[in-house]
Amino acid sequence: MSLMSLDNVRFGYGSFPTLERVSLDVLPGELVAVAGPNGAAKTTLLKLMLGLLKPWEGDVRIASRGKAGKRLVVGYVPQQLAAFNSAFPSTVLEFVRSGRHAGGAWFRRLREEDRAATELALRQVGMWEQRGRRIGVLSGGQKQRICIARALAMEPDLLALDEPTAGMDPESRAGFYALMREETKTRGRAIVMVTHELNEAYPYADRVVVLERLENGGMRCCTTTSCSGHFAPALS
């Protein structure tokens, strides 16, 4: 069962196409890394996948139900989300707990399962001991971790991450990739991750989707590696 699929998608800004002939599926339990040079429209591809941008041509489909048959939950950590103002009033714990209200039930009382999911997510990213600190005083890497923790606390079926390791040191990045691998294999989540650190992410990914430049200047999905064959390659 595909959680998200693109079929022969074409998209651009103004009159200039930036992505052409893009077709792929994302399945439960797989980690998909999206790579390519700077300016390769990797963020644009991610936004198309999530329905945040509408394609010029082709179809984008997002499942209404997850693997367990419940309403599909999507977690998204965009670039620069971690650039909090130093006066941001929330604590780490309050911020991550807010992910438990992402479905819209803002005024319901927190349940024990909400507290447990929040604690687990913070422990997974190594930020539980920092839970009482104000977000504004954290380092860039710490802010990035709590953004990821908030998305994990949602218990998503599909997790989309745009440059999630920005601001992390090499040891933290290795721990993060291992965590994402565990999330796909033990919890069946689908994770799509845009990354510049392909050499580091490669051993953990089930598939690597590479964007390559066309002669007209646009980009297309070209190859996929180390896969189980669920990528629909672009036309030549």
Rosetta silent file (secondary structure, phi, psi, omega in degrees, C-alpha in Angstrom):
SEQUENCE: MSLMSLDNVRFGYGSFPTLERVSLDVLPGELVAVAGPNGAAKTTLLKLMLGLLKPWEGDVRIASRGKAGKRLVVGYVPQQLAAFNSAFPSTVLEFVRSGRHAGGAWFRRLREEDRAATELALRQVGMWEQRGRRIGVLSGGQKQRICIARALAMEPDLLALDEPTAGMDPESRAGFYALMREETKTRGRAIVMVTHELNEAYPYADRVVVLERLENGGMRCCTTTSCSGHFAPALS
SCORE:     score description
SCORE:     0.000 S_00000001
   1 L     0.000  121.421  179.082    0.000    0.000    0.000 S_00000001
   2 L   -81.554  131.042  175.395    1.480    3.308   -1.103 S_00000001
   3 L   -83.350  -29.262 -179.421    1.162    6.161    1.404 S_00000001
   4 E  -151.510  141.011  178.642    2.127    8.754   -1.163 S_00000001
   5 E  -146.452  145.519  171.829    2.669    8.663   -4.908 S_00000001
   6 E  -118.939  135.576 -177.830    3.606   11.023   -7.726 S_00000001
   7 E  -127.309  106.627  176.185    2.720   10.096  -11.289 S_00000001
   8 E    51.578   49.670 -175.132    4.460   11.920  -14.150 S_00000001
   9 E   -83.140  140.267  175.299    4.496   15.204  -12.222 S_00000001
  10 E  -130.976  134.951 -177.239    5.693   18.471  -13.757 S_00000001
  11 E  -154.957  150.211  175.530    6.094   21.701  -11.769 S_00000001
  12 E  -160.384 -177.678  178.058    7.867   25.033  -11.904 S_00000001
  13 E  -117.458  132.916 -173.214    7.853   28.647  -10.801 S_00000001
  14 L    66.446 -125.703  177.913    6.630   31.317  -13.185 S_00000001
  15 L  -107.782    6.591 -174.725    7.033   29.829  -16.651 S_00000001
  16 E  -100.471  119.512  178.513   10.206   27.882  -15.837 S_00000001
  17 E   -75.288  131.147  178.026    9.865   24.135  -15.131 S_00000001
  18 E  -107.324  -23.904  175.751   11.982   22.962  -12.206 S_00000001
  19 E  -134.247  135.756 -179.108   10.784   19.344  -11.996 S_00000001
  20 E  -140.029  145.063  173.310    9.684   17.171  -14.891 S_00000001
  21 E    53.721   48.345 -178.196    8.520   13.580  -15.405 S_00000001
  22 E   -96.975  121.697  177.252    8.641   12.712  -11.703 S_00000001
  23 E  -137.455  125.278  175.980    7.084    9.391  -10.699 S_00000001
  24 E  -163.645  161.405  176.082    7.593    7.575   -7.416 S_00000001
  25 E  -125.286  148.317  174.092    5.823    5.794   -4.565 S_00000001
  26 E  -121.745  125.449 -174.220    6.557    5.832   -0.845 S_00000001
  27 L  -110.118  157.492  175.174    5.589    2.722    1.114 S_00000001
  28 L   -58.569  144.719  172.909    5.247    2.015    4.842 S_00000001
  29 L    78.575   19.428  177.744    8.422    0.885    6.556 S_00000001
  30 L  -129.896  147.145  177.045   10.962    2.446    4.211 S_00000001
  31 E  -106.422  115.939 -178.156   13.472    5.262    4.531 S_00000001
  32 E  -110.371  120.230  176.064   13.832    7.234    1.308 S_00000001
  33 E   -97.416  133.084  177.858   16.701    9.713    0.989 S_00000001
  34 E  -108.711  121.490 -175.210   16.337   12.485   -1.611 S_00000001
  35 E  -128.696  165.618  178.863   19.646   13.819   -2.884 S_00000001
  36 L   159.938  169.368 -178.166   20.960   16.151   -5.552 S_00000001
  37 L   -70.055  168.623  174.622   23.092   19.238   -6.081 S_00000001
  38 L   -57.374  138.125 -178.765   22.282   22.657   -4.642 S_00000001
  39 L    79.069   14.175 -176.157   19.299   24.153   -6.436 S_00000001
  40 L   -87.281   11.576  175.396   18.038   20.729   -7.497 S_00000001
  41 L    67.039   30.803  179.238   14.477   21.411   -6.250 S_00000001
  42 H   -66.799  -42.680  177.687   14.668   18.826   -3.477 S_00000001
  43 H   -65.072  -39.131  177.226   12.537   20.967   -1.149 S_00000001
  44 H   -60.333  -42.986  177.982   10.083   21.568   -3.995 S_00000001
  45 H   -60.327  -43.929 -179.724    9.776   17.817   -4.517 S_00000001
  46 H   -62.322  -41.984 -179.865    9.058   17.303   -0.824 S_00000001
  47 H   -67.784  -34.156  174.456    6.364   19.990   -0.835 S_00000001
  48 H   -64.666  -42.155  179.658    4.734   18.437   -3.896 S_00000001
  49 H   -60.514  -34.957 -176.952    4.683   15.076   -2.151 S_00000001
  50 L   -88.991   -1.944 -179.095    2.907   16.608    0.844 S_00000001
  51 L    80.069   13.169  179.077    0.352   18.500   -1.237 S_00000001
  52 L   -80.859  -18.860  172.777    1.792   21.887   -0.218 S_00000001
  53 L  -126.575  147.734  179.773    2.350   22.713   -3.889 S_00000001
  54 L  -101.744  127.295 -177.691    0.066   21.833   -6.784 S_00000001
  55 L   -69.350  151.830  172.689    1.725   20.288   -9.849 S_00000001
  56 L   -66.296  -43.717 -178.994    1.351   21.791  -13.288 S_00000001
  57 E  -140.082  160.237  178.009    0.775   18.331  -14.694 S_00000001
  58 E    88.742 -179.381 -174.386    0.461   14.816  -13.349 S_00000001
  59 E  -123.266  140.368  171.825   -1.067   13.414  -10.187 S_00000001
  60 E  -121.364  125.196 -178.015   -0.096   13.491   -6.519 S_00000001
  61 E  -125.317  129.949  175.591   -1.929   11.093   -4.231 S_00000001
  62 E  -118.741  128.684 -177.509   -1.705   10.884   -0.445 S_00000001
  63 L   -61.941  147.614  176.634   -3.445    8.007    1.308 S_00000001
  64 L   -86.658  -20.020 -178.677   -6.295    8.872    3.653 S_00000001
  65 E  -125.610  146.427  176.497   -5.494    5.933    5.951 S_00000001
  66 L   -86.667 -170.470 -176.068   -2.282    4.643    7.428 S_00000001
  67 L   -61.847  -34.018 -178.456   -1.080    1.073    7.778 S_00000001
  68 L   -84.484    1.890  179.142   -3.295    0.432   10.830 S_00000001
  69 L    86.098    0.415  177.658   -6.401    1.675    9.009 S_00000001
  70 L   -89.483  171.565  178.805   -6.644    4.896   11.044 S_00000001
  71 E   -55.485  132.835 -178.016   -6.536    8.427    9.654 S_00000001
  72 L   -62.666  131.306  176.486   -3.158    9.070    8.060 S_00000001
  73 L  -110.549  125.814 -179.212   -0.850   11.151   10.252 S_00000001
  74 E  -116.287  126.993  173.419    1.869   13.145    8.496 S_00000001
  75 E  -105.484  138.720 -175.905    4.792   14.768   10.311 S_00000001
  76 E  -138.206  125.597  174.678    6.780   17.473    8.528 S_00000001
  77 E  -118.959  100.099 -179.078    9.974   19.234    9.603 S_00000001
  78 L   -79.047  172.517  173.963   10.841   21.925    7.031 S_00000001
  79 L   -66.082  148.477  173.895   14.095   23.798    6.660 S_00000001
  80 L    67.959    5.028  177.775   14.725   26.679    9.069 S_00000001
  81 L   -62.587  -27.763 -176.221   11.947   25.613   11.438 S_00000001
  82 L   -81.371    3.034 -177.744   14.547   25.539   14.178 S_00000001
  83 L   -83.732   61.153 -179.110   15.408   29.256   13.800 S_00000001
  84 L   -71.218  142.608  171.529   13.473   30.259   16.940 S_00000001
  85 L   -64.322  147.040 -178.018   13.724   33.791   18.232 S_00000001
  86 L   -62.615  -19.630  179.998   15.656   34.003   21.511 S_00000001
  87 L   -94.170    7.575 -179.788   12.480   35.317   23.179 S_00000001
  88 L   -55.927  123.813 -166.949   10.369   32.315   22.130 S_00000001
  89 L   -80.507  -15.028 -172.326    8.344   31.662   25.314 S_00000001
  90 L   -77.290  150.932  168.411    7.794   27.903   25.183 S_00000001
  91 E   -85.324  165.786  177.346    9.782   25.276   27.049 S_00000001
  92 H   -56.777  -46.675 -178.103   11.120   22.237   25.257 S_00000001
  93 H   -62.702  -44.099 -179.703    8.489   20.012   26.868 S_00000001
  94 H   -62.596  -41.691 -178.560    5.606   22.343   25.966 S_00000001
  95 H   -64.130  -47.232 -177.833    6.769   22.599   22.381 S_00000001
  96 H   -68.392  -37.982  176.939    7.117   18.857   21.829 S_00000001
  97 H   -61.080  -28.844 -179.178    3.800   18.159   23.586 S_00000001
  98 H   -62.152  -21.570  175.468    2.089   20.481   21.121 S_00000001
  99 H   -63.874  -22.736  178.355    2.680   17.793   18.498 S_00000001
 100 H   -74.918  -11.890  177.534    0.056   15.703   20.285 S_00000001
 101 H  -103.803    9.047 -173.199   -2.524   18.355   19.350 S_00000001
 102 L   -62.754  -20.817  178.518   -1.541   18.443   15.690 S_00000001
 103 L   -77.054   -6.365  175.422   -4.779   16.724   14.706 S_00000001
 104 L   113.829  -11.437 -177.682   -6.759   19.773   15.784 S_00000001
 105 L   -87.406   68.822 -171.796   -7.992   18.851   19.287 S_00000001
 106 L   -67.493  -28.271 -171.470   -6.185   21.777   20.934 S_00000001
 107 L  -102.830    6.050  178.260   -8.347   22.035   24.023 S_00000001
 108 L   -77.596  153.790  179.452   -8.545   18.408   25.085 S_00000001
 109 L   -72.420  138.235  176.953   -6.841   17.327   28.283 S_00000001
 110 L   -64.584  134.873  177.943   -3.508   15.585   27.823 S_00000001
 111 L   -97.885  169.942  179.068   -3.719   11.849   28.418 S_00000001
 112 H   -60.744  -35.092  179.621   -1.083    9.546   29.804 S_00000001
 113 H   -66.996  -30.813  175.680   -0.371    8.284   26.293 S_00000001
 114 H   -67.394  -43.962  178.561    0.379   11.871   25.231 S_00000001
 115 H   -63.990  -40.359 -179.483    2.867   12.301   28.050 S_00000001
 116 H   -66.197  -42.293  179.700    4.456    8.948   27.267 S_00000001
 117 H   -65.738  -37.648  178.227    4.805    9.739   23.556 S_00000001
 118 H   -65.180  -46.111 -179.825    6.331   13.129   24.368 S_00000001
 119 H   -63.080  -44.281 -179.834    8.862   11.643   26.769 S_00000001
 120 H   -59.203  -45.567 -177.915    9.808    8.885   24.347 S_00000001
 121 H   -62.371  -41.936  179.115   10.345   11.370   21.499 S_00000001
 122 H   -67.334  -37.802  177.464   12.548   13.606   23.647 S_00000001
 123 H   -67.790  -36.027 -179.670   14.576   10.660   24.872 S_00000001
 124 H   -61.911  -34.329 -179.344   15.009    9.439   21.307 S_00000001
 125 L   -99.386    8.186  176.215   16.685   12.699   20.288 S_00000001
 126 L    72.723   30.298 -176.175   18.633   13.035   23.542 S_00000001
 127 L  -121.039   10.885 -178.351   16.726   16.078   24.828 S_00000001
 128 H   -62.929  -39.446 -178.442   14.716   14.720   27.769 S_00000001
 129 H   -70.124  -14.178  179.631   17.092   16.226   30.333 S_00000001
 130 H  -100.302   12.973 -169.150   16.626   19.613   28.643 S_00000001
 131 L   -63.142  -25.304 -178.558   12.822   19.499   28.787 S_00000001
 132 L   -90.845   -1.590 -177.030   12.445   22.437   31.177 S_00000001
 133 L   -80.819  151.642  173.610   14.644   24.847   29.225 S_00000001
 134 E   -73.042  140.713 -175.827   13.315   27.709   27.124 S_00000001
 135 H   -61.945  -37.279 -174.441   13.646   27.040   23.421 S_00000001
 136 H   -61.917  -19.559 -177.551   15.261   30.389   22.701 S_00000001
 137 H   -95.212   -1.534 -178.094   18.411   29.533   24.675 S_00000001
 138 L   -77.717  157.922  173.351   19.109   26.263   22.863 S_00000001
 139 L   -73.720  167.742  179.194   21.808   25.795   20.261 S_00000001
 140 H   -59.952  -42.090  178.869   20.871   25.361   16.605 S_00000001
 141 H   -65.207  -38.104  177.944   21.444   21.620   16.756 S_00000001
 142 H   -66.366  -39.805  177.422   19.327   21.286   19.905 S_00000001
 143 H   -62.792  -40.243  178.011   16.503   23.240   18.289 S_00000001
 144 H   -62.134  -39.974 -179.804   16.660   20.925   15.306 S_00000001
 145 H   -63.240  -42.436 -177.378   16.390   17.916   17.618 S_00000001
 146 H   -73.169  -26.303  172.598   13.259   19.155   19.368 S_00000001
 147 H   -64.918  -41.179  176.699   11.606   19.901   16.019 S_00000001
 148 H   -66.544  -40.511  178.679   12.232   16.282   15.081 S_00000001
 149 H   -61.150  -40.924  178.966   10.992   15.172   18.515 S_00000001
 150 H   -60.485  -42.689  178.625    7.743   17.104   18.022 S_00000001
 151 H   -65.477  -40.198  178.590    7.176   15.320   14.706 S_00000001
 152 H   -66.446  -35.728  179.428    7.942   11.932   16.290 S_00000001
 153 H   -62.927  -22.614  176.731    5.548   12.649   19.169 S_00000001
 154 L   -69.898  -14.674 -173.850    2.759   12.838   16.592 S_00000001
 155 L    53.708   59.900 -173.549    3.398    9.125   15.890 S_00000001
 156 L   -75.231  151.421  169.314    3.231    9.758   12.146 S_00000001
 157 L   -78.749  -37.597 -178.879    2.627    7.202    9.442 S_00000001
 158 E  -127.163  124.725 -178.793    4.622    9.379    7.041 S_00000001
 159 E  -118.782  121.023 -179.562    7.475   11.600    8.212 S_00000001
 160 E  -111.587  125.813 -173.738    8.935   14.189    5.814 S_00000001
 161 E  -129.018  125.579 -179.056   12.220   15.832    6.791 S_00000001
 162 E  -107.910  106.125 -177.369   13.994   18.624    4.912 S_00000001
 163 L    52.967   55.463 -172.668   17.714   18.712    5.792 S_00000001
 164 L   -68.059  -18.942 -176.594   16.999   17.344    9.297 S_00000001
 165 L   -95.624    9.734  178.208   20.665   17.066   10.319 S_00000001
 166 L   -59.620  129.929  179.459   21.465   20.758    9.786 S_00000001
 167 L    86.815   -4.070  178.950   23.412   22.009   12.790 S_00000001
 168 L   -92.093  147.871  174.273   24.236   18.521   14.074 S_00000001
 169 L   -80.362  167.503 -176.323   27.773   17.256   14.584 S_00000001
 170 H   -55.490  -40.380 -179.969   28.871   13.978   12.866 S_00000001
 171 H   -64.727  -41.442  178.805   28.184   11.853   15.947 S_00000001
 172 H   -65.875  -38.233  178.755   24.677   13.303   16.312 S_00000001
 173 H   -63.629  -42.752  179.340   23.997   12.764   12.619 S_00000001
 174 H   -61.735  -42.342  177.283   24.985    9.094   12.860 S_00000001
 175 H   -63.700  -37.800  178.985   22.679    8.649   15.848 S_00000001
 176 H   -64.834  -46.934 -179.848   19.871   10.370   13.991 S_00000001
 177 H   -61.190  -39.785  178.042   20.168    8.146   10.914 S_00000001
 178 H   -63.787  -38.894  178.147   20.164    5.051   13.118 S_00000001
 179 H   -64.128  -44.131  179.932   17.033    6.322   14.870 S_00000001
 180 H   -63.249  -38.313  176.956   15.249    6.906   11.561 S_00000001
 181 H   -62.081  -43.050  178.641   16.178    3.403   10.442 S_00000001
 182 H   -63.796  -39.813 -179.889   14.724    1.993   13.661 S_00000001
 183 H   -61.696  -37.005  179.539   11.521    4.017   13.217 S_00000001
 184 H   -74.072  -39.810 -171.950   10.940    2.492    9.804 S_00000001
 185 H   -83.967  -33.304 -177.704   11.796   -1.073   10.751 S_00000001
 186 H   -97.176  -26.080 -177.731   10.197   -1.373   14.194 S_00000001
 187 H  -115.288   -2.470  174.498    7.246    1.002   13.830 S_00000001
 188 L    71.037   18.162  178.936    6.591    0.770   10.102 S_00000001
 189 L   -72.976  149.801  168.579    6.809    4.500    9.475 S_00000001
 190 E   -96.859  130.271 -178.445    7.586    5.808    6.009 S_00000001
 191 E  -126.647  126.863  174.128   10.298    8.468    6.128 S_00000001
 192 E  -115.217  124.391 -171.651   11.321   10.752    3.271 S_00000001
 193 E  -131.487  118.872  171.326   14.435   12.754    4.008 S_00000001
 194 E   -80.689  131.729 -176.539   16.129   15.447    1.939 S_00000001
 195 L  -147.837  145.874  168.667   19.841   15.401    2.702 S_00000001
 196 L   -95.033  -13.519 -176.595   23.186   16.814    1.606 S_00000001
 197 L   -95.171   56.394 -173.028   24.984   14.187    3.707 S_00000001
 198 H   -63.220  -38.002 -179.425   24.317   11.347    1.287 S_00000001
 199 H   -60.978  -34.491  179.383   27.497    9.438    2.100 S_00000001
 200 H   -78.964  -38.870 -175.772   26.440    9.306    5.758 S_00000001
 201 H   -78.231  -25.641 -172.320   22.760    8.572    5.113 S_00000001
 202 H   -52.783  -45.621 -177.273   23.303    5.972    2.390 S_00000001
 203 H   -64.260  -18.694 -176.225   23.938    2.934    4.669 S_00000001
 204 H   -98.550  -16.088 -173.253   20.644    3.552    6.485 S_00000001
 205 L   -84.201  144.740  170.925   18.383    4.275    3.492 S_00000001
 206 L   -80.914  -33.188  179.018   16.221    1.725    1.727 S_00000001
 207 E  -143.954  147.441  172.569   16.193    3.920   -1.351 S_00000001
 208 E  -121.636  118.148  176.599   18.045    6.968   -2.604 S_00000001
 209 E   -98.032  121.348 -176.514   16.219    9.155   -5.117 S_00000001
 210 E  -107.861  129.408  174.938   18.646   11.353   -7.040 S_00000001
 211 E   -93.415  129.604  179.428   17.604   14.529   -8.830 S_00000001
 212 E  -125.727  152.723 -175.129   19.586   15.297  -11.959 S_00000001
 213 E   -80.597  136.858  174.355   19.592   18.297  -14.249 S_00000001
 214 L   -89.008  167.617 -178.985   17.958   18.144  -17.673 S_00000001
 215 L   -63.361  -28.992 -179.548   19.287   19.915  -20.742 S_00000001
 216 L   -83.840    2.655  177.903   16.575   22.567  -20.444 S_00000001
 217 L    98.673  -16.196  177.922   17.693   23.398  -16.909 S_00000001
 218 L   -77.175  178.283 -179.017   14.899   21.599  -15.069 S_00000001
 219 E  -121.702  154.173  174.044   15.365   18.613  -12.760 S_00000001
 220 E  -144.097  156.114  171.498   13.994   15.085  -12.787 S_00000001
 221 E   -69.567  125.053 -174.050   14.160   12.002  -10.600 S_00000001
 222 E  -109.297  -52.905 -173.178   16.823    9.924  -12.253 S_00000001
 223 E  -134.906  161.750  172.205   17.944    6.978  -10.191 S_00000001
 224 E  -139.079  144.367 -174.115   17.180    5.012   -7.085 S_00000001
 225 E  -129.989  163.680  176.529   19.566    2.685   -5.285 S_00000001
 226 L    46.746   49.767 -168.174   19.647   -0.162   -2.734 S_00000001
 227 L  -118.955  170.898  176.019   15.975   -0.696   -3.219 S_00000001
 228 L  -101.269   13.655  169.020   13.156   -3.102   -3.232 S_00000001
 229 L    86.627   24.374 -178.125   11.944   -1.854   -6.602 S_00000001
 230 L   -99.851    7.850  178.744    9.100    0.490   -5.718 S_00000001
 231 L   -93.133  131.881  176.815   10.497    3.502   -7.557 S_00000001
 232 L   -95.157  105.404 -173.319    9.015    4.280  -10.939 S_00000001
 233 L   -65.048  149.360  178.226   11.960    5.687  -12.934 S_00000001
 234 L   -68.222  158.660  177.823   11.528    8.823  -14.994 S_00000001
 235 L   -69.686  151.428  178.302   11.361    8.590  -18.743 S_00000001
 236 L   -75.533    0.000    0.000   14.606    9.034  -20.681 S_00000001
